[in-house]
Amino acid sequence: MIKQPTAAGMPDELHRRLGVSDAVLIGLGSMIGAGIFAALAPAARAAGSGLLIGLALAAVVAYCNATSSARLAARYPASGGTYVYGRERLGDFWGYLAGWAFVVGKTASCAAMALTVGSYIWPGHAHAVAVVAVVALSAVNYTGVQKSALLTRVIVAVVLAVLAAVVVAALASGGADAARLGVGVDATFGGVLQAAGLLFFAFAGYARIATLGEEVRDPARTIPMAIPIALGITLVVYAAVAVSVLMVLGPEDLAEATAPLSDAARAAGADWLVPVVRVGAAVAALGSLLALILGVSRTTLAMARDRHLPHALAAVHPRFKVPHRAELVVGAVVAVAAATGDLRGVIGFSSFGVLVYYGVANASAWTLTPDEGRPHRLVSAVGLVGCLVLAFALPASSVIWGAAVLAVGVAAYGVRRAVAAHMP
């Protein structure tokens, strides 16, 4: 059985301070982030005129994952997300695999978001700006999750305003042409799948709600409500942005764009909007980075509690009630990755790990009984198959490196079990 929450007042107890609106905003801050500013162009290069089909496919897989995650999070409202679900429903190994995939993949996501901030704010010194962003947001998280939720509220409002301005400017311009939304012969099955995998990267933030299971009030009610609300809002926003940008640029120009939303604003004749979009992209990346650090540190906390990671990382700050050691270590690793990594490489690597993580979530949800709130079996099945298909539809380098790092984690797990078996 899952570990019961510690008694009130114990040093390692996390405070339940987040309501539905806070949880929704944390999910929105994770999903409506830099992904929509960066993912449209590579997705268009993969799918061509089939971009919207790829977006729809990504949304279907995301919905299945969100439904499975919500039902599991309501039953197991503890920090760790699918690390906990896999362990409780499938066994210790599968929980560990999910946790490892999440921590490694999302650490790469953190670095990607930090580098996106640097690329928009000061392109010539992107790595330095990225490190400063990681340090600053780690400090915000360290002082308490409620302050993180308040900052996320502001960031989401700014990003939504920028995206709305782009949509209105594009649709109101004389250059918008609905004929550009048609699907042509350039759209291939493999290309659409790869585009869906790339676009899924921008949907995956709802996991942050589940990983905050110990910090939301009434988790059995809050988590199942917050996850689909956040996902639904995100899908509407993404669809509006993708349609408007396609109508102005068309799939060919969108595929070649380095800053697709800025290019769409310029093509719509709204040059004044271009610097606003650049600032919005940086703010969006900061919002994603804020929520990602929260989620990774909570999964690190859960794995450290079970000694899959150093047990010292399980400490909770006596005043701020946050896993402060886990947050410091995660922040340090992300800062190093942001200082040395390549944006395109870390995004591909992250996508593979995230899809494996959600694959375990769907497999775990399949084992729930009707009395435990099991979703329809078709939801879990489509989610599991979808995760596997999209993971292996990613570029070959992403698959190879992702599989290699997962194999390292599996080997470490095997060594740990072997050592434990020989200990007196």
C-alpha positions as CSV (number, residue, x, y, z in Angstrom):
1,M,0.0,0.0,0.0
2,I,1.0,3.6,-0.5
3,K,2.7,5.4,2.4
4,Q,0.3,7.4,4.4
5,P,0.9,11.1,4.8
6,T,2.9,11.9,7.9
7,A,1.1,13.2,10.9
8,A,0.3,16.9,11.1
9,G,3.2,18.9,12.5
10,M,5.9,16.4,11.5
11,P,9.0,18.1,9.9
12,D,8.6,16.3,6.5
13,E,4.9,17.2,6.0
14,L,4.1,19.4,3.0
15,H,1.3,22.0,3.4
16,R,-1.9,21.5,1.6
17,R,-2.4,25.1,0.5
18,L,-3.5,24.9,-3.2
19,G,-7.1,25.0,-4.4
20,V,-8.6,24.3,-7.8
21,S,-7.8,27.7,-9.3
22,D,-4.2,27.5,-8.1
23,A,-3.8,23.9,-9.5
24,V,-5.3,24.9,-12.8
25,L,-2.9,27.9,-13.1
26,I,0.1,25.8,-12.3
27,G,-1.0,23.4,-15.1
28,L,-1.6,26.3,-17.5
29,G,1.8,27.8,-16.6
30,S,3.4,24.5,-17.5
31,M,1.5,23.9,-20.8
32,I,0.9,27.4,-22.2
33,G,4.6,28.1,-22.2
34,A,7.5,28.3,-24.6
35,G,6.3,25.2,-26.5
36,I,3.6,27.1,-28.5
37,F,6.2,29.8,-29.4
38,A,8.8,27.2,-30.5
39,A,7.1,23.9,-31.5
40,L,5.0,25.1,-34.4
41,A,7.8,25.5,-36.9
42,P,9.5,22.1,-36.4
43,A,6.1,20.4,-36.4
44,A,5.2,22.1,-39.7
45,R,8.5,20.9,-41.1
46,A,7.6,17.4,-40.2
47,A,3.9,17.4,-41.1
48,G,3.6,20.1,-43.7
49,S,0.0,20.9,-44.4
50,G,-1.0,18.1,-41.9
51,L,0.1,20.2,-38.9
52,L,-3.5,20.5,-37.5
53,I,-3.9,16.8,-37.8
54,G,-0.8,16.4,-35.7
55,L,-2.1,18.9,-33.2
56,A,-5.4,16.9,-32.9
57,L,-3.5,13.6,-32.5
58,A,-1.3,15.1,-29.7
59,A,-4.4,16.5,-28.0
60,V,-6.1,13.0,-28.1
61,V,-3.1,11.4,-26.5
62,A,-2.8,14.2,-24.0
63,Y,-6.5,13.8,-23.1
64,C,-6.1,10.1,-22.4
65,N,-3.0,10.8,-20.3
66,A,-4.7,13.5,-18.4
67,T,-7.7,11.3,-17.6
68,S,-5.6,8.4,-16.4
69,S,-3.4,10.8,-14.4
70,A,-6.4,12.5,-12.8
71,R,-8.0,9.2,-11.7
72,L,-4.7,7.9,-10.3
73,A,-3.8,11.2,-8.6
74,A,-7.2,11.3,-6.8
75,R,-6.6,7.8,-5.5
76,Y,-2.9,8.4,-4.6
77,P,-2.6,12.1,-3.6
78,A,1.1,12.1,-2.8
79,S,4.1,13.8,-4.3
80,G,5.7,11.8,-7.1
81,G,2.9,11.4,-9.7
82,T,3.4,8.3,-11.9
83,Y,6.4,7.3,-9.8
84,V,3.9,6.5,-7.1
85,Y,1.2,5.2,-9.4
86,G,3.5,2.8,-11.2
87,R,4.9,1.5,-7.9
88,E,1.5,0.9,-6.3
89,R,-0.2,-0.6,-9.4
90,L,2.5,-2.3,-11.4
91,G,5.4,-2.9,-9.0
92,D,8.5,-1.2,-7.7
93,F,10.4,-1.4,-11.0
94,W,7.8,0.4,-13.1
95,G,7.4,3.1,-10.5
96,Y,11.1,3.6,-10.5
97,L,11.2,3.6,-14.4
98,A,8.5,6.3,-14.5
99,G,10.2,8.4,-11.9
100,W,13.6,8.1,-13.6
101,A,12.1,9.0,-17.0
102,F,10.3,12.0,-15.4
103,V,13.3,13.4,-13.5
104,V,15.7,13.0,-16.4
105,G,13.3,14.1,-19.1
106,K,11.9,17.1,-17.2
107,T,15.3,18.2,-16.1
108,A,16.1,18.5,-19.8
109,S,12.8,20.4,-20.3
110,C,13.9,22.8,-17.6
111,A,17.1,23.4,-19.4
112,A,15.2,23.9,-22.7
113,M,12.9,26.5,-21.1
114,A,15.8,28.3,-19.6
115,L,17.7,28.4,-22.9
116,T,14.5,29.7,-24.6
117,V,14.4,32.6,-22.1
118,G,18.0,33.4,-23.0
119,S,17.4,33.1,-26.7
120,Y,14.6,35.7,-26.6
121,I,16.0,38.1,-24.0
122,W,19.7,38.2,-25.1
123,P,20.5,35.9,-28.0
124,G,24.2,36.6,-27.8
125,H,24.4,35.5,-24.2
126,A,21.6,32.9,-24.1
127,H,23.5,30.5,-21.8
128,A,24.3,33.1,-19.2
129,V,20.7,34.4,-19.1
130,A,19.5,30.8,-18.8
131,V,21.6,30.2,-15.7
132,V,20.4,33.4,-14.1
133,A,16.8,32.4,-14.8
134,V,17.3,29.0,-13.2
135,V,18.8,30.5,-10.1
136,A,16.1,33.1,-9.7
137,L,13.2,30.7,-10.1
138,S,14.8,28.1,-7.8
139,A,14.9,30.8,-5.1
140,V,11.2,31.5,-5.6
141,N,10.3,27.9,-5.3
142,Y,12.5,27.5,-2.2
143,T,10.5,30.1,-0.3
144,G,7.2,28.3,-0.7
145,V,4.9,26.8,-3.3
146,Q,2.2,29.5,-2.6
147,K,4.4,32.2,-3.8
148,S,5.2,30.1,-6.9
149,A,1.4,29.8,-7.6
150,L,0.9,33.6,-7.3
151,L,3.8,34.3,-9.7
152,T,2.4,31.7,-12.1
153,R,-1.0,33.5,-12.1
154,V,0.7,36.7,-13.4
155,I,2.8,34.8,-16.0
156,V,-0.3,33.0,-17.4
157,A,-2.2,36.2,-17.7
158,V,0.6,37.9,-19.6
159,V,1.2,35.0,-22.0
160,L,-2.6,34.6,-22.8
161,A,-2.8,38.3,-23.6
162,V,0.1,38.0,-26.0
163,L,-1.3,35.0,-27.7
164,A,-4.7,36.6,-28.0
165,A,-3.1,39.6,-29.6
166,V,-1.3,37.4,-32.2
167,V,-4.6,35.6,-33.0
168,V,-6.6,38.7,-33.4
169,A,-4.0,40.5,-35.5
170,A,-3.6,37.5,-37.8
171,L,-7.3,36.8,-38.3
172,A,-8.1,40.5,-38.9
173,S,-5.4,41.0,-41.5
174,G,-6.0,41.0,-45.2
175,G,-3.3,38.3,-45.7
176,A,-5.3,35.6,-43.8
177,D,-6.4,32.9,-46.2
178,A,-8.5,29.9,-45.0
179,A,-7.3,27.9,-48.1
180,R,-4.0,27.5,-46.4
181,L,-5.6,25.2,-43.8
182,G,-6.2,22.5,-46.4
183,V,-4.3,19.2,-46.2
184,G,-2.1,18.5,-49.3
185,V,0.0,15.7,-50.6
186,D,3.0,16.9,-48.6
187,A,1.4,15.5,-45.4
188,T,2.7,12.0,-44.7
189,F,1.7,9.6,-42.0
190,G,5.1,9.5,-40.5
191,G,5.4,13.2,-40.6
192,V,2.1,13.8,-38.9
193,L,3.2,11.3,-36.1
194,Q,6.5,13.1,-35.6
195,A,4.7,16.5,-35.5
196,A,2.3,15.1,-32.9
197,G,5.3,14.0,-30.8
198,L,6.8,17.5,-31.0
199,L,3.6,19.2,-30.2
200,F,2.9,16.9,-27.3
201,F,5.9,18.4,-25.7
202,A,3.8,21.6,-25.2
203,F,0.8,19.7,-23.7
204,A,2.6,17.8,-21.0
205,G,2.3,20.3,-18.2
206,Y,-0.7,18.8,-16.5
207,A,1.6,16.3,-14.8
208,R,2.7,19.2,-12.6
209,I,-0.7,19.1,-11.0
210,A,-0.5,15.5,-10.1
211,T,3.0,15.8,-8.7
212,L,1.7,18.4,-6.3
213,G,-0.6,15.8,-4.7
214,E,0.5,16.5,-1.1
215,E,0.1,20.3,-1.5
216,V,-3.5,20.6,-2.8
217,R,-6.6,20.9,-0.6
218,D,-9.1,18.0,-1.0
219,P,-7.0,16.2,-3.7
220,A,-9.7,13.7,-4.5
221,R,-11.8,16.6,-5.8
222,T,-9.2,19.2,-6.8
223,I,-6.9,17.1,-9.0
224,P,-9.6,15.4,-11.2
225,M,-11.2,18.9,-11.7
226,A,-8.0,20.8,-12.3
227,I,-6.3,18.6,-14.9
228,P,-9.1,18.5,-17.5
229,I,-9.8,22.2,-17.1
230,A,-6.2,23.1,-17.6
231,L,-5.9,20.8,-20.6
232,G,-9.2,22.0,-22.2
233,I,-8.1,25.7,-21.9
234,T,-4.7,24.9,-23.4
235,L,-6.2,23.0,-26.4
236,V,-8.5,25.9,-27.3
237,V,-5.6,28.3,-27.1
238,Y,-3.2,26.1,-29.1
239,A,-5.8,25.5,-31.8
240,A,-6.6,29.2,-32.2
241,V,-2.9,30.1,-32.4
242,A,-2.1,27.3,-34.9
243,V,-5.0,28.1,-37.2
244,S,-4.3,31.8,-37.2
245,V,-0.6,31.4,-37.9
246,L,-1.3,28.9,-40.7
247,M,-3.8,31.2,-42.3
248,V,-1.2,34.0,-42.4
249,L,2.0,32.1,-43.2
250,G,0.9,28.9,-44.8
251,P,2.6,25.6,-44.0
252,E,5.7,26.3,-46.1
253,D,6.6,29.6,-44.6
254,L,5.7,28.4,-41.1
255,A,8.1,25.5,-41.6
256,E,11.0,27.9,-42.3
257,A,10.2,30.4,-39.6
258,T,12.7,30.8,-36.8
259,A,10.2,32.7,-34.6
260,P,6.8,31.7,-36.0
261,L,4.6,33.9,-33.9
262,S,6.7,37.0,-34.5
263,D,6.8,36.2,-38.2
264,A,3.0,35.8,-38.2
265,A,2.6,39.2,-36.5
266,R,4.9,40.8,-39.1
267,A,3.1,39.1,-42.0
268,A,-0.2,40.4,-40.6
269,G,1.1,44.0,-40.8
270,A,1.4,44.3,-37.0
271,D,5.1,45.2,-36.7
272,W,4.4,46.8,-33.3
273,L,3.4,43.4,-32.0
274,V,6.8,41.7,-32.8
275,P,8.7,43.0,-29.7
276,V,5.7,42.2,-27.6
277,V,5.7,38.6,-28.8
278,R,9.4,38.3,-28.0
279,V,8.8,39.4,-24.5
280,G,5.8,37.1,-24.2
281,A,7.9,34.2,-25.3
282,A,10.4,34.9,-22.6
283,V,7.7,35.2,-20.0
284,A,6.1,32.0,-21.2
285,A,9.4,30.1,-20.9
286,L,9.8,31.5,-17.4
287,G,6.4,30.2,-16.5
288,S,7.1,26.8,-17.8
289,L,10.5,26.7,-16.0
290,L,8.9,27.7,-12.7
291,A,6.3,24.9,-12.8
292,L,8.8,22.3,-14.1
293,I,11.2,22.9,-11.3
294,L,8.3,22.4,-8.9
295,G,7.4,19.0,-10.5
296,V,10.9,17.6,-10.8
297,S,11.8,18.4,-7.2
298,R,8.6,16.7,-5.9
299,T,9.3,13.6,-7.8
300,T,12.9,13.7,-6.6
301,L,11.5,14.0,-3.1
302,A,9.3,10.9,-3.5
303,M,12.1,8.8,-5.0
304,A,14.5,9.9,-2.2
305,R,11.9,8.9,0.4
306,D,12.1,5.3,-1.0
307,R,15.9,5.5,-1.3
308,H,15.9,5.2,-5.1
309,L,17.8,8.5,-4.9
310,P,20.0,9.7,-2.0
311,H,17.8,9.8,1.1
312,A,19.1,13.2,2.1
313,L,17.0,14.7,-0.7
314,A,13.8,13.7,1.1
315,A,14.3,16.5,3.7
316,V,11.5,19.2,3.9
317,H,12.4,22.7,5.1
318,P,11.0,23.2,8.6
319,R,9.8,26.8,7.9
320,F,8.9,26.9,4.2
321,K,7.6,23.3,4.0
322,V,9.2,22.6,0.7
323,P,11.7,19.8,-0.3
324,H,14.6,22.3,-0.2
325,R,17.5,19.9,-0.8
326,A,15.8,18.4,-3.8
327,E,15.1,21.8,-5.2
328,L,18.7,22.9,-4.7
329,V,20.1,19.8,-6.4
330,V,17.6,20.0,-9.3
331,G,18.3,23.7,-9.7
332,A,22.1,23.0,-9.8
333,V,21.8,20.3,-12.4
334,V,19.5,22.4,-14.6
335,A,21.9,25.3,-14.3
336,V,24.8,23.2,-15.6
337,A,22.7,21.7,-18.4
338,A,21.5,25.2,-19.4
339,A,25.1,26.5,-19.4
340,T,26.4,23.7,-21.6
341,G,23.4,22.2,-23.5
342,D,21.9,22.7,-27.0
343,L,18.2,23.7,-27.1
344,R,17.2,21.3,-30.0
345,G,18.9,18.4,-28.4
346,V,17.5,18.7,-24.9
347,I,13.9,19.1,-26.3
348,G,14.2,15.9,-28.2
349,F,15.7,14.0,-25.3
350,S,13.0,15.3,-23.0
351,S,10.1,14.3,-25.3
352,F,11.1,10.6,-25.2
353,G,11.4,10.5,-21.4
354,V,8.0,12.3,-20.9
355,L,6.2,9.9,-23.2
356,V,7.6,6.9,-21.4
357,Y,6.5,8.4,-18.1
358,Y,2.9,8.8,-19.4
359,G,3.0,5.3,-20.9
360,V,3.5,3.9,-17.3
361,A,0.7,6.2,-16.1
362,N,-1.8,4.7,-18.6
363,A,-0.7,1.2,-17.8
364,S,-1.2,1.9,-14.2
365,A,-4.7,3.3,-14.8
366,W,-5.6,0.2,-16.7
367,T,-5.3,-1.8,-13.4
368,L,-7.8,0.3,-11.5
369,T,-11.1,-1.2,-10.6
370,P,-14.5,0.5,-11.2
371,D,-14.7,1.1,-7.4
372,E,-11.3,2.9,-7.6
373,G,-12.5,5.3,-10.2
374,R,-11.1,3.5,-13.3
375,P,-11.4,5.5,-16.5
376,H,-12.9,3.7,-19.6
377,R,-10.4,1.0,-20.6
378,L,-10.3,2.5,-24.1
379,V,-8.9,5.7,-22.7
380,S,-6.0,3.9,-21.0
381,A,-5.3,1.7,-24.0
382,V,-5.3,4.6,-26.5
383,G,-3.1,6.6,-24.1
384,L,-0.5,3.8,-23.7
385,V,-0.3,2.9,-27.4
386,G,-0.2,6.6,-28.3
387,C,2.7,7.3,-26.0
388,L,4.7,4.5,-27.4
389,V,4.0,5.3,-31.1
390,L,4.8,9.0,-30.6
391,A,8.0,8.2,-28.6
392,F,9.4,6.1,-31.4
393,A,8.2,8.5,-34.1
394,L,10.6,11.1,-32.8
395,P,13.9,11.7,-34.6
396,A,16.3,8.7,-34.4
397,S,18.9,10.6,-32.3
398,S,16.2,11.4,-29.7
399,V,15.1,7.8,-29.5
400,I,18.7,6.5,-29.2
401,W,19.8,8.9,-26.5
402,G,16.6,8.6,-24.6
403,A,16.7,4.8,-24.6
404,A,20.3,4.9,-23.6
405,V,19.7,7.1,-20.5
406,L,16.7,5.0,-19.5
407,A,19.0,1.9,-19.8
408,V,21.5,3.5,-17.4
409,G,18.7,4.1,-14.9
410,V,17.5,0.5,-15.2
411,A,21.1,-0.7,-14.7
412,A,21.4,1.4,-11.6
413,Y,18.2,0.0,-10.3
414,G,19.4,-3.6,-10.9
415,V,22.7,-2.9,-9.1
416,R,20.9,-1.4,-6.1
417,R,18.6,-4.4,-5.8
418,A,21.5,-6.8,-6.1
419,V,23.5,-5.0,-3.4
420,A,20.4,-4.9,-1.1
421,A,19.8,-8.7,-1.6
422,H,23.4,-9.5,-0.4
423,M,23.2,-7.2,2.6
424,P,22.7,-8.9,6.0
